[in-house]
Every structure is written in C-alpha cells, then in structure tokens.
Amino acid sequence: MIELTLPELELLFRKYVSEKTPIVAFLMQGKTRVKFSGFIDSVSESGLVVKDDTGDFAIFDVSGMQRSLLGDRRDIPPEAAEIEADYSSALSLVREDGEILTIFER
C-alpha cells in the first residue's frame, strides 16, 4: 500500500471524475457501515459526490482526512473485507478518529 500526497490524491480524484470510473464507496465509522455504488461526480468543499445510474447520490465528507492510502485487495483495511465487490484497486481515506472511507475502483 502506498500513501498518497495531497497533489497525487487530487489527480486521482480528477481521473475518477473525468473518466466516470465505476466505484463502490464504503464508509466505516465505529459499527456504522454505508455502501454506495456508482461513479464520482464531483469533489468539492461540500464533499465527494457519488452518483448512481438512476440519479441517486451520496455525499461523503472528505475534509480532515489524515491519510490517503492506495492499494489492492491485499491492502484493504480488515473491516472492509466484508464488502462484496469486484475491484482492481482500493483507496482508503483515514480520519484521526478511526473513520475510514474506502473507494473501490471496479
């Protein structure tokens, strides 16, 4: 797993947005789990907007993330192993309080 700098993370988000890369966003906070499939529509001060094919969307707050880690199936957080998705890579955004947003690229 490699740790991304902020400029590298911004480039990756731009790629996801411009290519409409299919993803699964999986948020873990304590015992709470939120999963949303679609593509990243935008990233702004409001958050990371993930839309699906029907127009439904979810906004994930990505402010205050302490670490950005990019890896593959071997590198994902153990808590995210429960997700049922085929993916080629996983980006984990980690907060100091332990909240993890993992974006699985399909």
C-alpha distances in whole Angstrom, upper triangle without the diagonal:
4,7,10,13,16,17,14,14,18,18,15,18,21,19,19,23,24,23,24,21,21,19,19,18,18,19,19,21,23,25,25,23,23,22,23,23,24,23,22,25,25,23,26,27,28,24,22,25,24,27,28,31,33,33,32,29,27,26,23,23,20,22,21,17,16,12,10,6,6,4,7,10,9,6,8,11,14,16,15,15,19,19,21,19,18,15,13,10,9,9,10,12,13,17,19,21,18,18,15,15,13,14,14,15,18
4,6,10,13,14,11,11,15,15,13,16,19,18,18,21,23,22,23,20,22,19,20,19,19,20,20,22,24,26,26,24,24,24,24,24,24,23,21,25,24,22,24,25,26,23,21,24,24,27,28,31,34,33,32,29,27,25,22,22,19,20,19,16,14,10,8,6,5,6,10,13,12,9,11,13,17,19,17,18,22,21,23,21,21,17,15,12,11,10,10,12,13,17,18,21,19,19,16,16,14,15,15,16,19
4,7,10,12,9,9,13,14,13,15,18,18,18,21,23,23,23,21,22,20,20,19,19,19,19,21,23,25,25,24,24,23,24,24,24,23,21,24,22,20,21,22,24,21,19,23,23,26,28,31,34,32,31,28,25,23,20,20,16,17,16,12,11,7,6,4,6,9,13,16,15,12,13,14,17,19,18,20,23,22,24,23,22,19,17,14,12,10,10,10,11,14,15,18,17,17,14,15,14,14,16,17,20
4,7,8,6,6,10,10,10,12,14,15,15,18,19,20,21,19,21,19,19,18,19,19,20,22,24,27,26,24,24,23,23,23,23,21,18,21,19,17,18,19,21,18,17,20,21,24,26,29,32,30,29,26,24,22,19,18,14,15,15,12,11,8,5,6,7,10,14,17,17,14,15,16,20,21,19,21,24,23,25,23,23,19,17,14,12,9,10,10,12,14,16,19,18,18,15,15,14,14,16,16,20
4,6,5,6,9,10,11,12,14,15,17,18,20,21,22,21,23,21,22,20,21,21,22,23,26,29,28,26,26,25,25,25,25,22,20,22,19,16,17,18,21,18,18,21,22,26,28,31,33,31,31,27,25,22,20,18,15,15,14,12,11,9,7,9,11,14,18,21,21,18,18,19,23,24,22,25,27,26,28,26,26,23,21,17,16,13,13,12,13,15,17,20,19,19,17,17,16,17,19,19,23
4,5,5,6,9,10,10,12,14,15,16,18,20,21,20,22,20,21,19,21,20,22,23,26,28,27,26,25,24,24,24,24,21,18,19,17,13,14,14,17,15,15,18,20,23,26,29,31,29,28,25,23,20,17,16,12,12,12,10,10,9,8,11,12,16,20,23,23,20,20,20,24,24,23,26,28,26,29,27,27,23,22,18,17,13,13,11,13,14,16,20,19,18,17,16,16,16,19,19,23
4,5,5,6,9,10,11,12,14,15,16,18,20,19,22,21,22,21,23,23,25,26,29,31,30,28,27,26,25,25,24,21,18,19,16,14,15,16,19,17,16,19,21,24,27,29,32,29,29,26,24,21,19,18,15,15,15,14,14,13,11,13,14,17,20,24,25,22,22,23,27,27,25,28,30,28,30,28,27,24,22,19,18,15,16,14,17,18,20,23,23,22,20,18,18,18,20,19,23
4,5,5,6,9,10,11,12,14,15,16,18,17,20,18,20,19,21,21,23,25,28,30,29,27,26,25,24,23,22,19,17,18,16,14,16,18,20,18,16,19,20,23,25,28,30,29,28,25,24,21,19,19,15,16,16,14,14,12,10,11,10,14,17,20,21,18,19,21,24,25,23,25,28,26,27,25,24,20,18,15,15,12,14,13,16,18,20,23,22,21,19,17,16,15,17,16,20
4,5,5,6,9,10,11,12,14,15,16,15,17,16,17,16,17,18,20,22,25,27,25,23,22,21,20,20,19,16,14,16,14,11,13,15,17,14,12,15,16,20,22,25,27,25,25,22,20,18,15,15,11,13,14,11,12,10,7,9,9,13,16,19,20,17,17,18,22,22,20,23,25,23,25,22,22,19,17,14,13,9,11,10,13,15,18,20,19,18,15,14,13,12,14,14,18
4,5,5,6,9,10,11,12,14,15,15,18,16,18,17,19,19,22,23,27,29,27,25,23,22,21,21,19,16,13,14,11,9,11,13,15,13,12,14,16,19,22,24,27,24,24,21,19,17,16,15,12,13,14,13,15,13,11,13,13,16,19,22,24,21,20,22,25,25,23,26,27,25,27,24,24,21,19,17,15,12,14,13,16,17,20,23,22,20,18,16,16,14,16,16,19
4,5,5,6,9,10,10,12,14,14,17,16,19,18,21,21,24,26,29,31,29,27,25,24,22,21,19,16,13,15,13,11,14,16,18,16,14,16,17,20,22,24,27,25,25,22,21,19,18,18,15,17,18,16,18,16,13,14,13,16,18,22,23,21,21,23,26,27,24,26,28,26,27,24,23,20,18,16,15,13,15,15,18,20,23,26,25,23,20,18,17,15,16,15,18
4,5,5,6,9,10,11,12,11,13,13,15,15,17,19,21,24,27,29,26,24,22,20,19,18,16,13,11,13,12,11,14,17,18,15,13,15,15,17,19,22,25,23,23,20,19,18,16,17,14,16,18,15,17,14,11,12,10,13,15,18,20,18,18,20,23,23,21,23,25,22,23,20,19,16,14,12,12,10,12,13,16,19,22,24,23,21,18,15,14,11,13,11,14
4,5,5,6,9,10,10,10,12,12,14,13,16,17,20,22,26,27,25,22,20,19,17,16,14,11,8,10,8,7,10,13,15,12,9,11,12,14,17,19,22,20,20,17,16,14,13,14,12,14,16,14,17,15,12,13,12,15,17,20,22,20,19,20,24,23,20,23,24,22,23,20,20,17,16,14,13,10,13,12,16,18,21,23,22,19,17,14,13,11,13,11,15
4,5,5,6,8,10,10,14,14,17,16,19,21,24,26,29,31,28,26,23,22,19,18,16,12,9,10,8,8,11,14,16,14,11,13,13,15,18,20,22,20,21,18,18,16,16,17,15,17,19,18,20,18,15,17,15,18,20,23,25,23,22,24,27,27,24,26,28,25,26,23,22,19,18,16,16,14,16,16,20,21,25,27,26,23,21,18,17,14,16,14,16
4,5,5,6,8,8,12,12,16,16,19,21,24,27,30,31,29,26,24,21,19,17,15,11,10,11,11,11,15,18,19,16,14,14,14,16,17,19,22,21,21,19,19,18,18,19,17,19,22,20,21,19,16,16,14,16,18,21,23,21,21,23,27,26,23,25,27,24,24,21,20,16,15,14,14,13,16,17,20,23,26,28,27,24,21,18,17,13,14,12,14
4,6,5,6,5,8,9,12,12,16,18,21,24,27,28,26,23,20,18,15,13,11,8,6,8,9,10,14,17,17,14,11,11,11,12,14,16,19,17,18,16,16,15,15,17,15,18,21,18,21,19,15,16,14,16,16,19,22,20,19,21,24,24,21,22,24,20,21,18,17,14,13,12,12,12,14,15,19,21,25,26,25,22,19,15,14,10,11,9,11
4,6,5,7,10,11,14,14,18,19,23,25,29,29,27,24,21,19,16,14,11,8,5,6,6,8,12,15,15,13,10,10,10,11,13,15,17,15,16,14,15,14,15,16,15,18,21,19,22,21,17,19,17,19,20,22,25,24,22,24,27,26,23,25,26,23,23,20,20,17,17,16,16,15,17,17,21,23,26,27,26,23,21,17,16,13,14,12,14
4,6,8,11,13,17,17,21,23,26,29,32,33,30,27,24,22,19,17,14,10,9,9,9,11,14,18,19,17,14,13,13,14,15,16,19,17,19,17,18,18,18,20,19,21,24,23,25,23,20,21,19,21,22,24,27,26,25,27,30,29,26,28,29,25,25,22,21,19,18,18,18,17,20,20,24,26,30,31,30,27,24,21,19,16,17,14,15
4,5,9,11,15,16,20,22,26,29,32,33,30,27,24,21,18,15,12,9,9,10,12,14,17,21,21,19,15,15,13,14,14,15,18,17,19,18,19,19,19,21,20,23,26,24,26,24,21,21,18,20,20,22,25,24,23,26,29,28,25,26,27,23,23,20,18,16,15,15,17,16,20,21,24,27,30,32,30,27,24,21,19,15,15,12,12
4,6,9,12,14,17,20,24,26,30,30,27,24,21,18,15,12,9,6,6,7,10,13,16,20,19,17,13,12,10,10,11,11,14,14,15,14,15,16,17,19,19,22,25,23,26,24,20,21,18,20,20,21,25,24,22,25,27,26,23,24,25,21,21,17,17,15,15,15,16,16,19,20,23,26,29,30,28,25,22,19,17,13,13,11,11
4,6,10,12,15,18,22,25,28,28,26,22,19,16,14,11,8,6,7,10,12,14,18,21,20,17,14,13,11,11,11,12,16,16,16,15,16,17,17,19,18,22,24,22,24,22,18,18,16,16,16,18,21,20,19,22,24,24,20,21,22,18,18,14,13,11,11,12,13,13,16,18,21,24,28,29,27,24,20,17,15,11,10,7,7
4,7,10,13,17,20,23,26,26,23,20,17,14,11,8,6,5,8,11,13,15,19,22,21,18,14,13,10,10,9,10,14,14,15,14,14,16,16,19,19,22,25,22,25,23,19,19,16,17,16,17,20,20,18,20,22,22,18,19,19,15,15,11,11,9,11,11,12,13,16,18,21,24,28,28,26,23,19,16,14,10,9,6,5
4,6,10,13,16,19,22,22,20,16,14,10,8,6,6,5,7,11,13,14,18,20,19,16,12,12,9,10,10,12,15,15,14,13,13,14,13,17,16,20,22,19,22,20,16,16,14,14,14,14,18,17,15,17,19,18,14,16,16,12,12,9,10,8,10,10,9,10,13,14,18,20,24,24,22,19,16,12,10,6,5,5,5
4,6,10,13,16,19,19,16,13,10,7,6,4,6,8,10,13,15,16,19,21,19,16,13,12,9,10,10,13,15,15,14,12,11,13,12,15,15,19,21,19,21,19,16,16,15,15,14,14,17,16,13,15,16,15,11,13,13,9,10,8,9,9,11,11,9,10,12,14,16,19,22,22,20,17,14,10,8,6,5,7,8
4,7,10,13,16,16,14,10,8,6,5,6,8,9,9,12,14,14,16,18,16,13,10,10,8,10,11,15,16,16,14,11,9,10,9,12,12,16,18,15,18,17,14,14,14,15,15,15,18,16,13,14,16,14,11,13,13,10,12,10,13,11,14,12,10,9,10,11,13,15,19,19,16,13,10,7,6,5,6,9,11
4,7,10,13,13,10,7,6,4,7,9,11,13,13,16,17,16,19,20,18,15,12,13,11,14,14,18,19,19,16,14,11,12,10,12,13,16,17,15,17,16,14,14,14,15,15,14,17,15,11,11,13,10,8,11,10,8,11,11,13,13,15,13,10,10,9,10,12,14,17,16,14,11,8,6,5,6,8,11,13
4,7,10,10,8,6,5,6,9,12,14,15,15,17,17,16,18,18,17,13,12,13,12,15,16,20,21,20,17,14,11,11,8,10,11,14,15,13,15,15,14,15,16,17,17,17,18,16,13,11,13,10,9,12,12,11,14,14,17,16,18,16,13,12,10,9,10,11,14,13,11,7,6,4,6,9,11,15,17
4,6,7,6,5,7,9,12,15,18,19,18,21,21,19,21,21,19,16,15,17,16,19,20,24,24,24,20,18,15,14,11,12,13,15,15,13,15,15,15,15,17,18,18,17,18,16,12,10,11,8,8,11,11,11,15,16,19,18,20,18,14,13,11,10,10,11,13,11,8,6,5,6,8,11,13,17,19
4,6,5,7,9,12,15,18,21,22,21,23,23,21,22,21,19,17,17,18,18,21,22,26,27,26,22,20,16,15,12,12,13,15,14,13,15,15,16,17,19,20,21,20,21,19,15,13,13,10,11,15,14,15,18,20,22,22,24,21,17,16,13,12,10,10,11,9,7,5,7,9,11,15,17,21,23
4,6,8,11,14,18,21,24,25,24,27,26,25,25,24,23,20,20,22,22,25,26,29,29,29,25,23,19,19,16,16,17,18,17,16,17,18,19,19,22,22,23,22,22,20,17,13,13,10,12,15,15,16,19,21,24,24,26,24,20,19,16,15,13,12,13,9,8,7,9,12,14,18,20,23,26
4,7,10,13,17,20,23,25,25,27,27,26,27,26,24,22,22,23,22,24,25,28,28,28,24,22,19,19,17,18,19,21,20,19,20,21,21,22,23,24,24,22,22,21,17,14,14,10,12,14,13,14,18,20,23,24,26,24,21,20,17,17,16,15,16,13,11,10,12,14,15,18,20,24,25
4,7,10,14,17,20,22,22,24,24,23,24,24,21,19,19,19,19,21,21,25,25,24,21,19,16,16,14,15,17,19,19,18,20,20,21,21,23,23,23,22,23,21,18,15,15,11,12,15,13,13,17,19,22,22,25,23,19,19,16,16,15,15,16,14,12,10,11,12,14,16,18,22,23
4,7,10,13,17,19,19,21,22,21,23,23,21,18,17,17,16,18,18,22,22,22,18,16,14,14,13,15,16,19,19,18,20,20,19,19,20,21,20,19,20,19,15,13,13,10,9,12,10,10,13,15,18,19,21,20,17,16,14,15,15,15,18,15,13,10,10,10,11,13,15,18,20
4,7,10,13,15,16,18,19,19,20,21,18,15,14,14,12,14,15,18,18,18,15,13,10,11,10,13,15,18,19,17,20,20,19,19,20,21,20,19,21,20,16,15,16,12,11,14,12,10,13,14,17,17,20,19,16,16,14,14,15,16,19,17,15,12,11,9,10,12,13,16,18
4,7,10,13,14,16,18,18,20,21,19,16,14,13,11,12,12,15,16,16,13,12,10,12,11,14,15,19,20,19,21,20,19,19,19,19,18,17,20,19,15,15,16,13,10,13,11,8,10,11,14,14,17,16,14,14,14,15,16,18,21,19,17,14,12,10,10,10,11,13,14
4,7,9,11,13,15,16,18,20,17,15,12,11,8,8,8,12,12,12,10,8,7,10,10,14,15,19,21,19,22,21,19,20,19,20,19,18,22,21,17,18,19,16,13,16,14,11,12,11,14,14,17,16,14,15,15,16,18,19,23,22,20,16,14,11,11,10,10,12,13
4,7,9,12,15,16,19,21,19,16,13,11,8,8,6,9,11,12,10,9,9,12,13,16,17,21,23,21,24,23,20,20,19,19,18,18,21,20,17,19,20,18,15,16,15,11,11,10,12,12,15,15,14,14,16,17,20,22,25,25,22,19,16,13,12,10,9,10,10
4,7,9,12,14,17,20,18,15,12,10,6,5,4,7,9,9,9,8,10,12,13,17,17,21,24,22,25,23,21,21,19,20,19,19,23,22,20,21,23,21,18,19,19,15,14,12,13,13,15,15,15,15,17,18,21,23,27,27,25,21,18,15,14,11,10,10,10
4,6,9,11,15,18,17,14,10,8,5,6,6,9,12,11,11,9,10,12,13,16,16,19,22,20,23,22,19,19,18,19,19,20,23,22,20,21,24,22,19,21,21,17,17,14,15,13,15,14,14,14,16,17,20,22,26,26,25,21,18,15,13,10,10,9,10
4,6,8,11,14,13,11,7,6,4,6,9,12,14,12,12,9,10,10,10,13,13,16,19,18,21,19,17,18,17,19,19,20,24,22,20,21,24,22,19,22,22,18,19,17,17,15,16,15,14,13,15,15,18,20,24,24,23,20,17,13,13,10,11,10,12
4,7,10,14,12,11,8,5,6,6,9,11,13,11,11,9,10,10,12,14,14,17,20,20,23,22,19,21,20,22,23,24,27,26,23,25,27,26,23,25,25,22,22,20,21,19,20,19,18,16,18,18,21,22,26,27,26,22,20,16,16,13,15,14,15
4,7,10,10,8,6,5,7,9,13,15,16,14,14,11,11,10,11,12,12,14,18,17,21,20,18,20,19,22,23,25,28,26,24,25,28,26,23,26,27,23,24,22,23,21,21,20,18,16,18,16,20,21,24,25,24,21,19,16,16,14,16,16,18
4,7,8,6,4,6,9,12,15,18,20,17,16,13,12,9,9,10,9,11,14,14,17,17,15,18,18,21,23,25,27,24,22,23,26,25,22,26,26,23,25,23,24,21,21,19,17,15,16,14,17,17,21,22,22,19,17,14,15,13,16,16,19
4,5,5,7,8,12,14,18,21,22,19,18,15,13,10,10,9,9,10,13,14,17,18,17,20,20,24,26,28,30,27,25,25,29,27,25,28,29,26,28,26,27,25,25,23,21,18,18,15,18,18,21,22,22,19,19,16,18,16,20,20,23
4,5,8,11,14,17,21,24,24,21,20,16,14,11,11,9,9,8,11,13,16,18,17,21,22,25,28,29,31,28,26,26,29,27,26,29,30,28,30,28,30,27,28,25,22,19,19,16,17,16,19,20,21,18,18,16,19,18,22,22,25
4,7,8,12,15,18,21,21,18,17,13,11,8,8,7,9,9,12,14,18,19,18,22,23,26,28,29,31,28,26,26,28,26,25,28,28,26,28,27,28,26,27,25,22,19,19,16,18,17,20,20,21,18,18,16,18,18,21,22,25
4,6,10,13,16,20,20,17,16,12,9,6,5,5,6,7,11,12,15,16,15,18,19,22,24,25,27,25,22,22,25,23,21,25,25,22,25,23,25,23,24,21,19,16,15,13,15,14,18,18,18,15,15,12,14,14,17,18,21
4,6,10,13,17,18,15,14,10,8,5,5,6,7,9,13,12,16,16,14,16,17,20,21,22,25,22,20,20,23,21,19,22,22,20,22,20,21,19,20,18,16,13,13,12,14,15,19,19,19,15,14,11,12,11,14,15,17
4,7,10,13,14,11,10,7,6,5,7,9,10,13,16,16,20,19,18,19,19,22,23,24,27,24,22,22,25,23,20,23,23,20,21,20,21,19,21,19,17,15,16,15,18,18,22,22,21,18,16,13,14,12,15,15,17
4,7,10,12,10,8,5,5,6,8,11,12,16,19,18,21,20,18,19,19,20,21,22,25,23,20,21,23,21,18,21,20,17,18,16,18,17,18,17,15,15,15,15,18,19,23,23,22,18,16,12,13,10,12,13,14
4,7,8,6,6,4,7,9,11,15,16,19,22,21,25,24,22,23,22,23,23,24,27,26,23,24,26,24,21,23,22,19,19,17,18,18,20,19,18,18,19,19,22,23,27,26,25,21,20,16,16,13,14,14,15
4,6,6,6,6,9,12,14,18,19,22,25,24,27,26,24,24,23,24,23,23,27,26,23,24,26,24,21,22,21,18,17,15,17,17,19,19,19,19,20,21,24,25,29,29,27,23,21,18,17,14,14,14,14
4,6,7,9,13,15,18,21,23,26,29,28,31,30,27,27,26,26,25,25,29,29,26,28,29,27,24,25,24,20,19,17,18,18,21,21,21,22,24,24,27,29,33,32,31,27,25,21,20,17,17,16,15
4,6,9,12,16,18,22,24,27,30,29,32,32,29,30,29,29,28,28,32,31,28,30,31,28,25,27,25,22,21,19,21,21,24,25,24,24,26,26,29,30,34,33,32,28,26,23,22,20,20,19,18
4,6,10,13,16,19,21,24,27,27,30,30,28,29,28,29,29,29,32,31,28,29,31,28,26,28,26,23,22,21,22,22,25,25,24,24,25,25,27,28,32,31,30,26,25,21,21,19,20,19,19
4,7,10,14,17,19,22,25,25,28,28,26,27,27,28,27,27,31,30,27,27,28,26,23,25,24,20,20,19,21,22,24,24,23,22,23,23,25,26,29,28,27,24,22,19,19,18,19,19,19
4,7,10,13,16,18,22,21,25,25,23,24,24,25,25,26,29,27,24,25,26,24,21,24,22,19,20,19,21,20,23,22,20,19,20,19,22,22,26,25,24,20,19,16,17,15,16,17,18
4,6,10,12,15,18,18,22,22,20,22,22,24,24,24,27,25,22,22,24,21,19,22,20,18,19,18,21,20,22,21,19,17,17,16,18,19,22,21,21,17,16,13,14,13,15,17,18
4,7,9,12,15,15,19,19,18,20,21,23,24,25,27,25,22,22,24,21,19,22,22,19,21,20,22,21,23,21,18,17,16,14,16,16,20,19,19,15,15,12,14,13,16,17,19
4,6,9,12,12,15,16,15,17,18,20,22,22,24,22,19,18,21,18,17,20,20,18,20,19,21,20,21,19,16,14,13,11,13,13,16,16,15,12,11,8,11,11,14,16,19
4,6,9,9,13,14,14,17,18,21,23,24,26,23,20,19,22,19,18,22,22,20,23,22,24,22,24,21,18,15,13,10,12,11,14,14,14,11,11,9,12,13,17,19,22
4,6,6,10,11,10,14,15,19,21,22,24,20,18,18,21,19,18,21,22,20,23,22,24,21,22,19,16,12,11,8,9,9,12,13,13,10,10,8,11,12,15,17,21
4,6,9,11,12,15,18,21,24,25,26,23,21,20,23,21,21,24,25,24,27,26,27,25,25,22,19,15,14,10,10,9,11,13,14,12,12,11,14,15,19,21,24
4,6,9,11,15,18,21,24,25,26,22,20,19,22,21,20,24,25,24,28,27,28,26,26,23,19,16,13,10,9,7,8,10,12,11,12,12,15,17,20,22,26
4,6,7,11,14,17,20,21,22,18,17,16,19,18,17,21,22,22,25,24,25,23,23,19,16,12,10,6,5,5,7,10,10,9,9,9,12,14,17,19,23
4,7,10,14,17,20,21,21,18,16,15,19,18,18,21,23,23,26,25,27,24,24,20,17,13,11,7,6,5,6,9,10,10,10,12,13,16,19,21,25
4,6,10,13,16,18,18,14,14,13,17,17,16,19,22,21,24,23,24,21,20,17,14,10,8,6,5,7,9,12,11,11,10,11,12,14,16,18,22
4,7,10,14,16,16,13,12,12,16,16,15,18,20,19,22,21,21,18,17,13,10,7,6,5,6,9,12,14,13,12,10,10,10,11,13,15,18
4,7,10,12,13,9,9,10,14,15,14,16,19,18,20,19,19,16,14,11,8,6,5,7,8,12,14,16,14,14,11,10,9,10,12,13,17
4,7,10,11,8,9,11,15,16,14,15,18,17,19,17,16,13,11,7,6,4,6,9,11,15,17,20,17,16,13,12,9,9,10,11,14
4,7,7,5,7,10,13,15,13,13,17,16,17,15,14,11,9,6,5,7,8,12,14,17,20,21,18,18,14,14,11,11,10,11,13
4,5,5,7,11,13,15,12,12,15,14,15,13,11,8,6,4,6,8,10,14,16,20,22,24,20,19,16,15,11,11,9,10,11
4,5,6,9,10,12,10,9,12,11,12,11,10,8,8,7,7,10,12,15,17,21,23,24,20,19,16,15,12,12,9,11,12
4,6,9,10,13,11,10,13,14,15,14,13,12,11,10,10,12,13,16,17,21,23,23,20,20,17,17,14,15,13,14,15
4,7,9,11,10,10,14,14,16,15,15,12,12,9,8,10,10,13,14,17,19,20,17,17,14,14,11,13,12,14,16
4,6,8,6,7,11,11,13,13,13,11,12,9,7,8,7,11,12,15,17,18,14,14,11,11,8,10,9,12,14
4,5,5,7,10,11,14,15,16,14,15,13,10,10,8,11,10,13,15,15,11,11,9,10,9,12,12,15,17
4,5,5,8,10,13,15,16,16,17,15,13,14,12,14,13,16,17,17,13,13,11,13,11,14,14,17,19
4,6,7,9,12,14,16,16,18,16,13,14,12,13,13,15,16,15,11,11,9,11,10,13,14,17,19
4,5,6,9,11,13,13,15,13,10,11,10,12,13,15,17,17,13,12,9,9,8,10,10,14,15
4,5,8,10,12,12,14,13,11,13,13,16,16,19,21,20,16,15,13,13,11,13,11,15,15
4,6,9,12,13,16,16,14,16,15,17,18,20,22,21,17,16,14,14,12,14,13,16,16
4,6,9,10,14,13,12,14,14,16,17,20,23,21,18,16,13,12,10,11,10,13,13
4,7,10,13,14,13,16,16,19,21,23,26,25,22,20,17,16,13,13,11,13,12
4,6,10,11,11,14,15,18,20,23,26,26,23,20,17,15,12,11,8,9,8
4,7,9,11,14,16,19,22,25,28,28,25,23,19,17,14,12,8,8,6
4,6,7,11,13,17,20,23,26,27,23,21,18,15,12,10,6,5,4
4,7,10,14,17,20,23,26,27,24,22,19,17,13,11,7,6,6
4,7,10,13,16,20,23,24,21,19,16,14,10,8,6,5,8
4,6,10,13,16,19,20,17,16,12,10,6,6,4,6,9
4,7,10,13,16,18,15,14,10,8,5,5,7,8,12
4,6,10,13,14,12,10,6,6,4,6,9,11,15
4,7,10,12,10,8,6,5,6,8,11,14,17
4,7,8,7,6,5,7,9,11,14,17,21
4,5,5,5,6,9,12,14,18,20,24
4,5,7,9,12,15,18,21,24,27
4,6,9,12,15,18,21,25,28
4,6,10,12,16,19,22,25
4,7,10,13,16,19,22
4,6,10,12,16,19
4,7,10,13,16
4,6,10,13
4,6,9
4,6
4
